[in-house]
Amino acid sequence: MFESLPGFREFYPDQCAVRNHIFKHWKKAAISHSFSEYDVPILEPLDLYIEKSGEEIIGQLFNFKDKGGRDVALRPELTPSLARLIATRAASLKKPLKWFCIGENFRYERPQKGRLRSHYQLNADIFGELGASADAELIALCIRALTIFGLKADDFVIRLSDRNIWVDYLAHFGINDKQSIEVLAVIDKLEREDREHSLKKLKTYFGKGTEDVFEKIETLISLRTLEDFRSFILSQSLVDSNRCKIEARLVEWEKLFDHFNALQLTPYIQIDFGIVRGLAYYTGFVFEAFEKSGKFRSLAGGGRYDHLVEKLGGPKLSATGFGMGDVTLTDLLNEKELLPHINGTTSIYVIIGGEVERVKALTSISYLRGQGYAVDYSFKNISYGKQFKLANQSGAQLALIYGAKEVSENKVKIHDLSTGCESELPDNELKFELKRYFEK
């Protein structure tokens, strides 16, 4: 018997219903923030990912030569494809752009809890807006894409940081832009790696002063308010140019929190400079969403990336975005019992008395399906009891009964499967009664 490949999932109807429930709510959240939907190919040129992330990305990809001899890869993420799309028509697109996509991504890595080789992801991005208002709008959507399922501020937190502040602060120690990317990659892993191992990595950049610098880094990471951060910066002997840059960023932080306060989102936000996002293309505010108990992997992550469109051949265009995967979110919603019990897609089940009544019943079934109702019935002539059992198993709200008496009188009996209440009415009034019932 054939089995699925490691790290890939099948979705039986009940699992597919859960997945579709998540997609529907993600889409509802994005549209409520006036984001427009787009889509991109699953197969892309390999160079697209190398250009964004470097040669090392190849080891994480499903890549091969196609029959035309082209080096291609299954997409590991949506951002490079999106940046290519924007770059192609940047001049004709009205800014700012607010776009979202729900798509499948592929990574060749060791499958583990919360991380598979294939997963679905909500991506949302804003292009053409430099100010903190765009960052606030994006983070607001990220929060909405979680609270729409019933999650609350007690369940998750958005941990917010700033790559610009890190770059400006590290410059005080003589770290240039290229080195700062490498140092930030070490800082990004501090939670997951042994302190001595991190010190050893940083010694390459800070030499004999590594321990002192590391203590300052740990202090910065521990700060949780803008007031504490301002006090920390004032205590540092920074050169004027670096201090001015950091103070300018603090103004942007204050603008960002003004938005959060107005949007009533501050209960979800936590300042945490330990979040730096290891990818080199981030350029400003960065954030990750975590379930508060620490039991699950990151729920979402993103930030500002103002140079990627230009890097991929387009004009210089500011951008900020995030991705939210379905695997960890589904695990969390299961844990919190926030996923609905979905029996099936049927809304009406038609119960048929016998072969004579079947013609009339099938005519009604065809009509009702044309009106948008999900209708099912038994293919075989079986007892009323068995048909009612099938009706209840289908998850239908109503059963319509076409027995010999009903058909001879041009009537239909309506049976509410949740209450057991029944009523009878002329067949030509059925559509009005159903409309009243389903619009309650």
MOCOR-V848386 format. One record per residue. N is the residue number from 1. RES is the residue in three letters. PSI is psi in degrees with one decimal (none if undefined). D_CENTER is the distance of its C-alpha to the mean C-alpha in Angstrom with 1 decimal. Layout:
n=N res=RES psi=PSI d_center=D_CENTER
n=N res=RES psi=PSI d_center=D_CENTER
This chain:
n=1 res=MET psi=134.4 d_center=34.3
n=2 res=PHE psi=143.4 d_center=31.4
n=3 res=GLU psi=157.1 d_center=28.2
n=4 res=SER psi=157.0 d_center=24.7
n=5 res=LEU psi=152.5 d_center=24.1
n=6 res=PRO psi=134.6 d_center=22.9
n=7 res=GLY psi=3.4 d_center=19.1
n=8 res=PHE psi=150.0 d_center=18.5
n=9 res=ARG psi=144.3 d_center=17.9
n=10 res=GLU psi=152.6 d_center=19.7
n=11 res=PHE psi=98.2 d_center=18.5
n=12 res=TYR psi=164.2 d_center=21.5
n=13 res=PRO psi=-40.4 d_center=21.6
n=14 res=ASP psi=-37.2 d_center=20.6
n=15 res=GLN psi=-36.5 d_center=17.6
n=16 res=CYS psi=-35.0 d_center=16.7
n=17 res=ALA psi=-39.1 d_center=17.1
n=18 res=VAL psi=-45.7 d_center=14.6
n=19 res=ARG psi=-45.0 d_center=12.0
n=20 res=ASN psi=-33.2 d_center=13.0
n=21 res=HIS psi=-43.9 d_center=12.8
n=22 res=ILE psi=-46.4 d_center=9.1
n=23 res=PHE psi=-43.4 d_center=8.7
n=24 res=LYS psi=-42.3 d_center=11.5
n=25 res=HIS psi=-35.7 d_center=10.1
n=26 res=TRP psi=-47.4 d_center=6.8
n=27 res=LYS psi=-41.2 d_center=9.6
n=28 res=LYS psi=-41.8 d_center=12.0
n=29 res=ALA psi=-45.3 d_center=10.3
n=30 res=ALA psi=-43.8 d_center=9.9
n=31 res=ILE psi=-32.9 d_center=13.5
n=32 res=SER psi=-21.4 d_center=14.8
n=33 res=HIS psi=13.8 d_center=14.3
n=34 res=SER psi=36.2 d_center=16.0
n=35 res=PHE psi=143.9 d_center=13.5
n=36 res=SER psi=142.8 d_center=14.8
n=37 res=GLU psi=143.0 d_center=13.3
n=38 res=TYR psi=175.1 d_center=14.5
n=39 res=ASP psi=156.7 d_center=14.6
n=40 res=VAL psi=164.3 d_center=16.3
n=41 res=PRO psi=151.5 d_center=18.3
n=42 res=ILE psi=-31.1 d_center=17.3
n=43 res=LEU psi=127.6 d_center=20.6
n=44 res=GLU psi=162.0 d_center=21.3
n=45 res=PRO psi=136.2 d_center=24.4
n=46 res=LEU psi=-37.1 d_center=24.3
n=47 res=ASP psi=-25.8 d_center=25.6
n=48 res=LEU psi=-41.1 d_center=22.5
n=49 res=TYR psi=-33.4 d_center=20.7
n=50 res=ILE psi=-41.1 d_center=24.1
n=51 res=GLU psi=-37.6 d_center=24.5
n=52 res=LYS psi=-43.4 d_center=21.2
n=53 res=SER psi=-6.2 d_center=21.4
n=54 res=GLY psi=169.0 d_center=25.0
n=55 res=GLU psi=-29.1 d_center=26.9
n=56 res=GLU psi=-19.2 d_center=25.4
n=57 res=ILE psi=-23.6 d_center=22.2
n=58 res=ILE psi=-37.9 d_center=24.3
n=59 res=GLY psi=-14.3 d_center=24.6
n=60 res=GLN psi=4.8 d_center=20.9
n=61 res=LEU psi=156.2 d_center=20.8
n=62 res=PHE psi=95.1 d_center=22.0
n=63 res=ASN psi=153.0 d_center=24.6
n=64 res=PHE psi=173.3 d_center=27.9
n=65 res=LYS psi=132.3 d_center=30.5
n=66 res=ASP psi=-178.4 d_center=30.3
n=67 res=LYS psi=-11.4 d_center=33.5
n=68 res=GLY psi=5.5 d_center=34.1
n=69 res=GLY psi=11.5 d_center=34.2
n=70 res=ARG psi=141.2 d_center=31.0
n=71 res=ASP psi=116.1 d_center=28.8
n=72 res=VAL psi=168.3 d_center=25.3
n=73 res=ALA psi=145.8 d_center=22.1
n=74 res=LEU psi=136.1 d_center=19.1
n=75 res=ARG psi=130.5 d_center=16.2
n=76 res=PRO psi=-17.6 d_center=14.6
n=77 res=GLU psi=167.6 d_center=12.0
n=78 res=LEU psi=-22.9 d_center=11.6
n=79 res=THR psi=-46.4 d_center=13.1
n=80 res=PRO psi=-40.8 d_center=16.7
n=81 res=SER psi=-41.1 d_center=16.8
n=82 res=LEU psi=-45.0 d_center=15.5
n=83 res=ALA psi=-37.6 d_center=18.1
n=84 res=ARG psi=-43.0 d_center=20.7
n=85 res=LEU psi=-48.2 d_center=20.0
n=86 res=ILE psi=-42.8 d_center=20.5
n=87 res=ALA psi=-36.5 d_center=23.4
n=88 res=THR psi=-36.0 d_center=25.2
n=89 res=ARG psi=24.1 d_center=25.4
n=90 res=ALA psi=-39.7 d_center=25.0
n=91 res=ALA psi=-30.3 d_center=28.4
n=92 res=SER psi=-7.0 d_center=28.0
n=93 res=LEU psi=131.4 d_center=24.6
n=94 res=LYS psi=126.9 d_center=24.9
n=95 res=LYS psi=155.2 d_center=23.2
n=96 res=PRO psi=153.7 d_center=21.0
n=97 res=LEU psi=135.9 d_center=18.3
n=98 res=LYS psi=102.6 d_center=15.0
n=99 res=TRP psi=149.8 d_center=13.0
n=100 res=PHE psi=158.9 d_center=9.6
n=101 res=CYS psi=144.0 d_center=9.0
n=102 res=ILE psi=112.2 d_center=7.5
n=103 res=GLY psi=166.3 d_center=9.6
n=104 res=GLU psi=136.0 d_center=11.1
n=105 res=ASN psi=156.8 d_center=12.0
n=106 res=PHE psi=132.5 d_center=15.1
n=107 res=ARG psi=131.4 d_center=16.7
n=108 res=TYR psi=93.0 d_center=20.2
n=109 res=GLU psi=170.4 d_center=20.2
n=110 res=ARG psi=120.3 d_center=21.6
n=111 res=PRO psi=137.8 d_center=19.6
n=112 res=GLN psi=174.2 d_center=19.2
n=113 res=LYS psi=125.1 d_center=17.6
n=114 res=GLY psi=0.0 d_center=13.8
n=115 res=ARG psi=111.6 d_center=14.1
n=116 res=LEU psi=176.5 d_center=15.3
n=117 res=ARG psi=-13.4 d_center=16.5
n=118 res=SER psi=132.7 d_center=14.2
n=119 res=HIS psi=160.3 d_center=10.6
n=120 res=TYR psi=149.9 d_center=8.0
n=121 res=GLN psi=138.8 d_center=4.9
n=122 res=LEU psi=122.9 d_center=3.3
n=123 res=ASN psi=133.9 d_center=5.9
n=124 res=ALA psi=135.4 d_center=8.0
n=125 res=ASP psi=149.6 d_center=11.5
n=126 res=ILE psi=127.3 d_center=14.9
n=127 res=PHE psi=144.0 d_center=18.1
n=128 res=GLY psi=20.9 d_center=21.7
n=129 res=GLU psi=114.7 d_center=21.6
n=130 res=LEU psi=-28.7 d_center=22.9
n=131 res=GLY psi=166.3 d_center=23.3
n=132 res=ALA psi=-19.3 d_center=21.5
n=133 res=SER psi=-35.0 d_center=20.6
n=134 res=ALA psi=-41.1 d_center=17.9
n=135 res=ASP psi=-41.2 d_center=16.4
n=136 res=ALA psi=-42.6 d_center=16.8
n=137 res=GLU psi=-41.9 d_center=15.2
n=138 res=LEU psi=-44.3 d_center=12.0
n=139 res=ILE psi=-34.8 d_center=11.9
n=140 res=ALA psi=-40.7 d_center=12.9
n=141 res=LEU psi=-40.8 d_center=9.9
n=142 res=CYS psi=-43.5 d_center=7.7
n=143 res=ILE psi=-43.7 d_center=10.3
n=144 res=ARG psi=-35.3 d_center=10.5
n=145 res=ALA psi=-9.7 d_center=7.0
n=146 res=LEU psi=-44.0 d_center=8.6
n=147 res=THR psi=-21.4 d_center=12.1
n=148 res=ILE psi=-19.6 d_center=11.9
n=149 res=PHE psi=-4.5 d_center=12.2
n=150 res=GLY psi=-0.7 d_center=15.2
n=151 res=LEU psi=146.9 d_center=14.1
n=152 res=LYS psi=177.2 d_center=16.5
n=153 res=ALA psi=-23.5 d_center=17.6
n=154 res=ASP psi=-16.1 d_center=19.5
n=155 res=ASP psi=-33.9 d_center=16.5
n=156 res=PHE psi=165.7 d_center=14.3
n=157 res=VAL psi=144.5 d_center=15.0
n=158 res=ILE psi=112.5 d_center=13.8
n=159 res=ARG psi=118.5 d_center=16.2
n=160 res=LEU psi=134.9 d_center=17.4
n=161 res=SER psi=-168.3 d_center=19.7
n=162 res=ASP psi=111.8 d_center=21.4
n=163 res=ARG psi=-35.3 d_center=22.3
n=164 res=ASN psi=-42.4 d_center=25.2
n=165 res=ILE psi=-41.3 d_center=26.9
n=166 res=TRP psi=-45.4 d_center=26.8
n=167 res=VAL psi=-44.8 d_center=28.3
n=168 res=ASP psi=-36.2 d_center=31.0
n=169 res=TYR psi=-42.2 d_center=31.8
n=170 res=LEU psi=-28.0 d_center=32.1
n=171 res=ALA psi=-27.4 d_center=34.4
n=172 res=HIS psi=-27.8 d_center=36.8
n=173 res=PHE psi=14.1 d_center=37.4
n=174 res=GLY psi=16.2 d_center=38.0
n=175 res=ILE psi=121.4 d_center=34.6
n=176 res=ASN psi=177.9 d_center=34.0
n=177 res=ASP psi=-43.8 d_center=30.7
n=178 res=LYS psi=-44.9 d_center=30.6
n=179 res=GLN psi=-34.5 d_center=31.5
n=180 res=SER psi=-34.9 d_center=28.9
n=181 res=ILE psi=-41.4 d_center=26.1
n=182 res=GLU psi=-40.7 d_center=27.8
n=183 res=VAL psi=-41.5 d_center=28.4
n=184 res=LEU psi=-30.9 d_center=24.9
n=185 res=ALA psi=-32.7 d_center=23.8
n=186 res=VAL psi=-45.6 d_center=26.2
n=187 res=ILE psi=-35.4 d_center=25.1
n=188 res=ASP psi=-25.3 d_center=21.4
n=189 res=LYS psi=7.6 d_center=22.8
n=190 res=LEU psi=-37.4 d_center=25.3
n=191 res=GLU psi=-26.0 d_center=23.5
n=192 res=ARG psi=-7.1 d_center=23.6
n=193 res=GLU psi=156.2 d_center=27.0
n=194 res=ASP psi=142.2 d_center=30.6
n=195 res=ARG psi=-42.6 d_center=32.1
n=196 res=GLU psi=-37.4 d_center=35.1
n=197 res=HIS psi=-41.1 d_center=33.0
n=198 res=SER psi=-41.4 d_center=31.1
n=199 res=LEU psi=-43.1 d_center=34.5
n=200 res=LYS psi=-41.6 d_center=35.8
n=201 res=LYS psi=-41.7 d_center=33.1
n=202 res=LEU psi=-20.3 d_center=33.6
n=203 res=LYS psi=-27.4 d_center=37.4
n=204 res=THR psi=-31.5 d_center=37.2
n=205 res=TYR psi=-29.9 d_center=36.2
n=206 res=PHE psi=-6.2 d_center=38.1
n=207 res=GLY psi=-133.3 d_center=41.1
n=208 res=LYS psi=-23.4 d_center=43.4
n=209 res=GLY psi=10.7 d_center=41.4
n=210 res=THR psi=-45.8 d_center=38.2
n=211 res=GLU psi=-43.1 d_center=38.7
n=212 res=ASP psi=-45.6 d_center=39.3
n=213 res=VAL psi=-40.2 d_center=36.2
n=214 res=PHE psi=-38.3 d_center=34.0
n=215 res=GLU psi=-39.5 d_center=35.2
n=216 res=LYS psi=-40.3 d_center=34.3
n=217 res=ILE psi=-43.7 d_center=30.8
n=218 res=GLU psi=-38.3 d_center=30.5
n=219 res=THR psi=-45.8 d_center=31.8
n=220 res=LEU psi=-41.3 d_center=29.4
n=221 res=ILE psi=-28.9 d_center=26.4
n=222 res=SER psi=-12.6 d_center=27.9
n=223 res=LEU psi=140.5 d_center=28.1
n=224 res=ARG psi=-1.7 d_center=26.1
n=225 res=THR psi=155.8 d_center=27.6
n=226 res=LEU psi=-32.7 d_center=28.5
n=227 res=GLU psi=-44.2 d_center=32.1
n=228 res=ASP psi=-37.4 d_center=32.2
n=229 res=PHE psi=-42.4 d_center=30.6
n=230 res=ARG psi=-41.6 d_center=33.3
n=231 res=SER psi=-40.1 d_center=36.0
n=232 res=PHE psi=-45.6 d_center=34.9
n=233 res=ILE psi=-39.5 d_center=35.0
n=234 res=LEU psi=-28.4 d_center=38.4
n=235 res=SER psi=-9.9 d_center=39.7
n=236 res=GLN psi=142.7 d_center=39.0
n=237 res=SER psi=65.9 d_center=41.6
n=238 res=LEU psi=149.3 d_center=39.4
n=239 res=VAL psi=156.1 d_center=41.0
n=240 res=ASP psi=-40.1 d_center=40.9
n=241 res=SER psi=-42.6 d_center=38.6
n=242 res=ASN psi=-40.8 d_center=35.9
n=243 res=ARG psi=-41.6 d_center=36.4
n=244 res=CYS psi=-40.9 d_center=36.2
n=245 res=LYS psi=-44.1 d_center=32.9
n=246 res=ILE psi=-39.2 d_center=31.4
n=247 res=GLU psi=-36.1 d_center=33.0
n=248 res=ALA psi=-37.0 d_center=31.5
n=249 res=ARG psi=-35.0 d_center=28.0
n=250 res=LEU psi=-34.0 d_center=28.8
n=251 res=VAL psi=-41.6 d_center=29.5
n=252 res=GLU psi=-38.1 d_center=25.9
n=253 res=TRP psi=-42.2 d_center=24.7
n=254 res=GLU psi=-39.2 d_center=26.9
n=255 res=LYS psi=-42.0 d_center=25.6
n=256 res=LEU psi=-45.0 d_center=22.0
n=257 res=PHE psi=-26.0 d_center=23.1
n=258 res=ASP psi=-42.0 d_center=25.2
n=259 res=HIS psi=-46.1 d_center=22.1
n=260 res=PHE psi=-42.7 d_center=20.4
n=261 res=ASN psi=-44.3 d_center=23.6
n=262 res=ALA psi=-35.1 d_center=24.0
n=263 res=LEU psi=-0.1 d_center=20.5
n=264 res=GLN psi=43.6 d_center=21.3
n=265 res=LEU psi=-5.1 d_center=18.4
n=266 res=THR psi=-31.1 d_center=20.6
n=267 res=PRO psi=-18.5 d_center=20.4
n=268 res=TYR psi=-8.6 d_center=16.8
n=269 res=ILE psi=136.9 d_center=17.8
n=270 res=GLN psi=122.9 d_center=19.8
n=271 res=ILE psi=128.4 d_center=21.5
n=272 res=ASP psi=98.7 d_center=21.3
n=273 res=PHE psi=0.0 d_center=22.8
n=274 res=GLY psi=-14.9 d_center=22.1
n=275 res=ILE psi=114.6 d_center=18.6
n=276 res=VAL psi=-8.5 d_center=19.5
n=277 res=ARG psi=109.5 d_center=16.8
n=278 res=GLY psi=-16.0 d_center=19.1
n=279 res=LEU psi=136.4 d_center=18.4
n=280 res=ALA psi=-19.4 d_center=21.4
n=281 res=TYR psi=-6.2 d_center=20.0
n=282 res=TYR psi=142.9 d_center=18.7
n=283 res=THR psi=-2.0 d_center=21.3
n=284 res=GLY psi=-129.5 d_center=20.7
n=285 res=PHE psi=134.5 d_center=18.5
n=286 res=VAL psi=154.8 d_center=15.9
n=287 res=PHE psi=159.8 d_center=13.8
n=288 res=GLU psi=147.9 d_center=11.8
n=289 res=ALA psi=130.1 d_center=10.7
n=290 res=PHE psi=143.8 d_center=12.9
n=291 res=GLU psi=137.8 d_center=14.2
n=292 res=LYS psi=-27.3 d_center=17.8
n=293 res=SER psi=-16.2 d_center=20.0
n=294 res=GLY psi=6.7 d_center=18.9
n=295 res=LYS psi=-27.2 d_center=18.7
n=296 res=PHE psi=160.8 d_center=15.2
n=297 res=ARG psi=173.3 d_center=13.6
n=298 res=SER psi=136.4 d_center=11.3
n=299 res=LEU psi=-32.6 d_center=8.0
n=300 res=ALA psi=161.0 d_center=6.6
n=301 res=GLY psi=151.7 d_center=9.1
n=302 res=GLY psi=-165.6 d_center=10.7
n=303 res=GLY psi=-170.8 d_center=13.9
n=304 res=ARG psi=137.9 d_center=16.7
n=305 res=TYR psi=86.5 d_center=18.1
n=306 res=ASP psi=-3.2 d_center=21.1
n=307 res=HIS psi=-4.4 d_center=23.0
n=308 res=LEU psi=-41.7 d_center=20.8
n=309 res=VAL psi=-43.6 d_center=21.7
n=310 res=GLU psi=-39.8 d_center=25.3
n=311 res=LYS psi=-31.2 d_center=25.1
n=312 res=LEU psi=18.5 d_center=24.1
n=313 res=GLY psi=1.1 d_center=27.1
n=314 res=GLY psi=-171.8 d_center=26.1
n=315 res=PRO psi=167.5 d_center=27.4
n=316 res=LYS psi=121.4 d_center=26.4
n=317 res=LEU psi=121.9 d_center=23.4
n=318 res=SER psi=151.4 d_center=21.4
n=319 res=ALA psi=149.6 d_center=17.6
n=320 res=THR psi=142.9 d_center=14.7
n=321 res=GLY psi=170.3 d_center=11.0
n=322 res=PHE psi=161.1 d_center=7.8
n=323 res=GLY psi=143.0 d_center=5.2
n=324 res=MET psi=119.0 d_center=2.8
n=325 res=GLY psi=157.2 d_center=4.9
n=326 res=ASP psi=-20.8 d_center=6.5
n=327 res=VAL psi=-57.0 d_center=9.9
n=328 res=THR psi=-37.3 d_center=10.1
n=329 res=LEU psi=-44.4 d_center=8.4
n=330 res=THR psi=-43.0 d_center=10.9
n=331 res=ASP psi=-43.3 d_center=13.6
n=332 res=LEU psi=-45.0 d_center=13.3
n=333 res=LEU psi=-34.6 d_center=13.4
n=334 res=ASN psi=-45.9 d_center=16.3
n=335 res=GLU psi=-40.3 d_center=17.9
n=336 res=LYS psi=0.6 d_center=17.8
n=337 res=GLU psi=45.8 d_center=19.0
n=338 res=LEU psi=5.9 d_center=16.5
n=339 res=LEU psi=134.7 d_center=16.0
n=340 res=PRO psi=153.1 d_center=18.7
n=341 res=HIS psi=113.1 d_center=21.5
n=342 res=ILE psi=110.9 d_center=21.4
n=343 res=ASN psi=-38.2 d_center=24.9
n=344 res=GLY psi=-170.0 d_center=24.6
n=345 res=THR psi=-7.2 d_center=24.4
n=346 res=THR psi=135.2 d_center=28.1
n=347 res=SER psi=-28.8 d_center=29.1
n=348 res=ILE psi=132.5 d_center=32.9
n=349 res=TYR psi=127.8 d_center=35.1
n=350 res=VAL psi=124.4 d_center=38.5
n=351 res=ILE psi=125.3 d_center=41.4
n=352 res=ILE psi=129.8 d_center=44.4
n=353 res=GLY psi=-39.7 d_center=48.0
n=354 res=GLY psi=-171.0 d_center=49.3
n=355 res=GLU psi=-36.8 d_center=49.9
n=356 res=VAL psi=-41.1 d_center=51.8
n=357 res=GLU psi=-17.2 d_center=49.0
n=358 res=ARG psi=-38.1 d_center=46.3
n=359 res=VAL psi=-47.6 d_center=47.1
n=360 res=LYS psi=-42.1 d_center=46.6
n=361 res=ALA psi=-43.1 d_center=43.4
n=362 res=LEU psi=-35.4 d_center=41.9
n=363 res=THR psi=-43.0 d_center=42.8
n=364 res=SER psi=-39.8 d_center=41.0
n=365 res=ILE psi=-46.0 d_center=37.9
n=366 res=SER psi=-43.4 d_center=37.8
n=367 res=TYR psi=-47.2 d_center=38.1
n=368 res=LEU psi=-39.4 d_center=35.4
n=369 res=ARG psi=-37.2 d_center=32.9
n=370 res=GLY psi=-23.9 d_center=33.8
n=371 res=GLN psi=-0.2 d_center=33.0
n=372 res=GLY psi=3.0 d_center=29.4
n=373 res=TYR psi=146.5 d_center=30.0
n=374 res=ALA psi=109.5 d_center=28.9
n=375 res=VAL psi=137.4 d_center=32.3
n=376 res=ASP psi=165.2 d_center=33.6
n=377 res=TYR psi=168.6 d_center=37.1
n=378 res=SER psi=134.9 d_center=39.2
n=379 res=PHE psi=-22.9 d_center=40.6
n=380 res=LYS psi=159.8 d_center=43.7
n=381 res=ASN psi=104.7 d_center=46.4
n=382 res=ILE psi=170.9 d_center=45.8
n=383 res=SER psi=159.2 d_center=46.9
n=384 res=TYR psi=-41.5 d_center=45.4
n=385 res=GLY psi=-45.5 d_center=44.4
n=386 res=LYS psi=-37.2 d_center=42.3
n=387 res=GLN psi=-39.3 d_center=40.7
n=388 res=PHE psi=-35.5 d_center=39.7
n=389 res=LYS psi=-44.1 d_center=38.3
n=390 res=LEU psi=-38.1 d_center=36.1
n=391 res=ALA psi=-45.1 d_center=35.1
n=392 res=ASN psi=-38.5 d_center=33.9
n=393 res=GLN psi=-27.2 d_center=32.1
n=394 res=SER psi=-18.0 d_center=30.3
n=395 res=GLY psi=6.7 d_center=28.6
n=396 res=ALA psi=150.4 d_center=30.5
n=397 res=GLN psi=-33.9 d_center=31.5
n=398 res=LEU psi=148.8 d_center=34.8
n=399 res=ALA psi=133.9 d_center=37.5
n=400 res=LEU psi=126.2 d_center=40.0
n=401 res=ILE psi=121.1 d_center=43.4
n=402 res=TYR psi=87.3 d_center=45.7
n=403 res=GLY psi=179.9 d_center=48.9
n=404 res=ALA psi=-43.2 d_center=52.4
n=405 res=LYS psi=-47.9 d_center=53.3
n=406 res=GLU psi=-46.2 d_center=50.2
n=407 res=VAL psi=-40.1 d_center=50.6
n=408 res=SER psi=-27.4 d_center=54.4
n=409 res=GLU psi=7.9 d_center=53.8
n=410 res=ASN psi=44.2 d_center=50.9
n=411 res=LYS psi=170.9 d_center=48.7
n=412 res=VAL psi=142.3 d_center=45.5
n=413 res=LYS psi=131.2 d_center=44.7
n=414 res=ILE psi=126.5 d_center=41.3
n=415 res=HIS psi=116.9 d_center=40.2
n=416 res=ASP psi=113.8 d_center=37.4
n=417 res=LEU psi=-17.4 d_center=35.9
n=418 res=SER psi=-31.8 d_center=34.6
n=419 res=THR psi=-20.7 d_center=37.9
n=420 res=GLY psi=-2.4 d_center=40.5
n=421 res=CYS psi=143.7 d_center=42.0
n=422 res=GLU psi=150.3 d_center=43.6
n=423 res=SER psi=158.3 d_center=45.0
n=424 res=GLU psi=140.3 d_center=46.9
n=425 res=LEU psi=161.7 d_center=47.0
n=426 res=PRO psi=143.0 d_center=48.3
n=427 res=ASP psi=-36.0 d_center=46.1
n=428 res=ASN psi=-6.2 d_center=45.8
n=429 res=GLU psi=-1.0 d_center=44.3
n=430 res=LEU psi=-44.2 d_center=41.4
n=431 res=LYS psi=-34.7 d_center=38.9
n=432 res=PHE psi=-38.6 d_center=39.6
n=433 res=GLU psi=-41.4 d_center=39.3
n=434 res=LEU psi=-39.5 d_center=36.0
n=435 res=LYS psi=-42.4 d_center=34.6
n=436 res=ARG psi=-41.7 d_center=35.8
n=437 res=TYR psi=-49.4 d_center=34.4
n=438 res=PHE psi=-10.4 d_center=30.8
n=439 res=GLU psi=4.2 d_center=30.6
n=440 res=LYS psi=none d_center=31.7
